[in-house]
Amino acid sequence: MRQVQIIARALVLTGVLLSRFVAPGFLGYSAFIGAGLMFAGVTGWCGMANLLRFMPWNQRPAA
């Protein structure tokens, strides 16, 4: 869960910075991430957590 929080916060911060320095339309990017977090909180299903589960650093070593 810590990985999900780190990535989500980094994505929101990136969207806010892009909206400030590049184009205001990037706030929609941050809103999309926020909506995904709200969906995860309401339903208990988090797509980002499911994707992170398959990353190599989250795999158990072979016995």
ZADO-1210 file (C-alpha; in nm, 4 decimals, padded with zeros to 6 digits):
<atoms>
<atom x="00.0000" y="00.0000" z="00.0000" code="MET" pos="1"/>
<atom x="00.2925" y="00.2302" z="00.0641" code="ARG" pos="2"/>
<atom x="00.3981" y="00.1970" z="-00.3010" code="GLN" pos="3"/>
<atom x="00.0486" y="00.2957" z="-00.4159" code="VAL" pos="4"/>
<atom x="00.0543" y="00.6044" z="-00.1953" code="GLN" pos="5"/>
<atom x="00.3998" y="00.7099" z="-00.3141" code="ILE" pos="6"/>
<atom x="00.3108" y="00.6699" z="-00.6818" code="ILE" pos="7"/>
<atom x="-00.0313" y="00.8362" z="-00.6490" code="ALA" pos="8"/>
<atom x="00.1168" y="01.1366" z="-00.4694" code="ARG" pos="9"/>
<atom x="00.3936" y="01.1670" z="-00.7267" code="ALA" pos="10"/>
<atom x="00.1404" y="01.1545" z="-01.0122" code="LEU" pos="11"/>
<atom x="-00.0805" y="01.4200" z="-00.8519" code="VAL" pos="12"/>
<atom x="00.2200" y="01.6442" z="-00.7841" code="LEU" pos="13"/>
<atom x="00.3366" y="01.5992" z="-01.1441" code="THR" pos="14"/>
<atom x="-00.0072" y="01.6973" z="-01.2732" code="GLY" pos="15"/>
<atom x="-00.0212" y="02.0060" z="-01.0535" code="VAL" pos="16"/>
<atom x="00.3275" y="02.1170" z="-01.1557" code="LEU" pos="17"/>
<atom x="00.2508" y="02.0593" z="-01.5236" code="LEU" pos="18"/>
<atom x="-00.0689" y="02.2606" z="-01.4916" code="SER" pos="19"/>
<atom x="00.1241" y="02.5436" z="-01.3294" code="ARG" pos="20"/>
<atom x="00.4168" y="02.5583" z="-01.5719" code="PHE" pos="21"/>
<atom x="00.2912" y="02.4043" z="-01.8982" code="VAL" pos="22"/>
<atom x="-00.0865" y="02.4152" z="-01.9426" code="ALA" pos="23"/>
<atom x="-00.3828" y="02.4401" z="-01.7039" code="PRO" pos="24"/>
<atom x="-00.5420" y="02.1370" z="-01.8699" code="GLY" pos="25"/>
<atom x="-00.3101" y="01.9086" z="-01.6764" code="PHE" pos="26"/>
<atom x="-00.5289" y="01.9592" z="-01.3691" code="LEU" pos="27"/>
<atom x="-00.7587" y="01.7038" z="-01.5310" code="GLY" pos="28"/>
<atom x="-00.4754" y="01.4528" z="-01.4979" code="TYR" pos="29"/>
<atom x="-00.4573" y="01.5145" z="-01.1237" code="SER" pos="30"/>
<atom x="-00.8363" y="01.4952" z="-01.1002" code="ALA" pos="31"/>
<atom x="-00.8301" y="01.1575" z="-01.2775" code="PHE" pos="32"/>
<atom x="-00.5797" y="01.0221" z="-01.0238" code="ILE" pos="33"/>
<atom x="-00.7909" y="01.1600" z="-00.7394" code="GLY" pos="34"/>
<atom x="-01.1034" y="00.9981" z="-00.8826" code="ALA" pos="35"/>
<atom x="-00.9189" y="00.6673" z="-00.9024" code="GLY" pos="36"/>
<atom x="-00.8199" y="00.6967" z="-00.5373" code="LEU" pos="37"/>
<atom x="-01.1790" y="00.7740" z="-00.4429" code="MET" pos="38"/>
<atom x="-01.3020" y="00.4743" z="-00.6432" code="PHE" pos="39"/>
<atom x="-01.0474" y="00.2523" z="-00.4682" code="ALA" pos="40"/>
<atom x="-01.1607" y="00.3769" z="-00.1293" code="GLY" pos="41"/>
<atom x="-01.5283" y="00.3186" z="-00.2020" code="VAL" pos="42"/>
<atom x="-01.5031" y="-00.0192" z="-00.3730" code="THR" pos="43"/>
<atom x="-01.1920" y="-00.1682" z="-00.2132" code="GLY" pos="44"/>
<atom x="-01.0465" y="-00.2459" z="-00.5596" code="TRP" pos="45"/>
<atom x="-00.7323" y="-00.0587" z="-00.6626" code="CYS" pos="46"/>
<atom x="-00.6038" y="-00.1036" z="-01.0162" code="GLY" pos="47"/>
<atom x="-00.2651" y="00.0457" z="-00.9350" code="MET" pos="48"/>
<atom x="-00.2166" y="-00.1991" z="-00.6466" code="ALA" pos="49"/>
<atom x="-00.3051" y="-00.4860" z="-00.8784" code="ASN" pos="50"/>
<atom x="-00.0463" y="-00.3695" z="-01.1322" code="LEU" pos="51"/>
<atom x="00.2216" y="-00.3201" z="-00.8684" code="LEU" pos="52"/>
<atom x="00.1650" y="-00.6733" z="-00.7422" code="ARG" pos="53"/>
<atom x="00.3231" y="-00.8099" z="-01.0625" code="PHE" pos="54"/>
<atom x="00.6338" y="-00.5907" z="-01.0546" code="MET" pos="55"/>
<atom x="00.9630" y="-00.7814" z="-01.0180" code="PRO" pos="56"/>
<atom x="01.0528" y="-00.6249" z="-00.6824" code="TRP" pos="57"/>
<atom x="00.7225" y="-00.7516" z="-00.5370" code="ASN" pos="58"/>
<atom x="00.7787" y="-01.1141" z="-00.6368" code="GLN" pos="59"/>
<atom x="00.8883" y="-01.3746" z="-00.3873" code="ARG" pos="60"/>
<atom x="01.2244" y="-01.5332" z="-00.4655" code="PRO" pos="61"/>
<atom x="01.2191" y="-01.8906" z="-00.5917" code="ALA" pos="62"/>
<atom x="01.2883" y="-02.1504" z="-00.3236" code="ALA" pos="63"/>
</atoms>
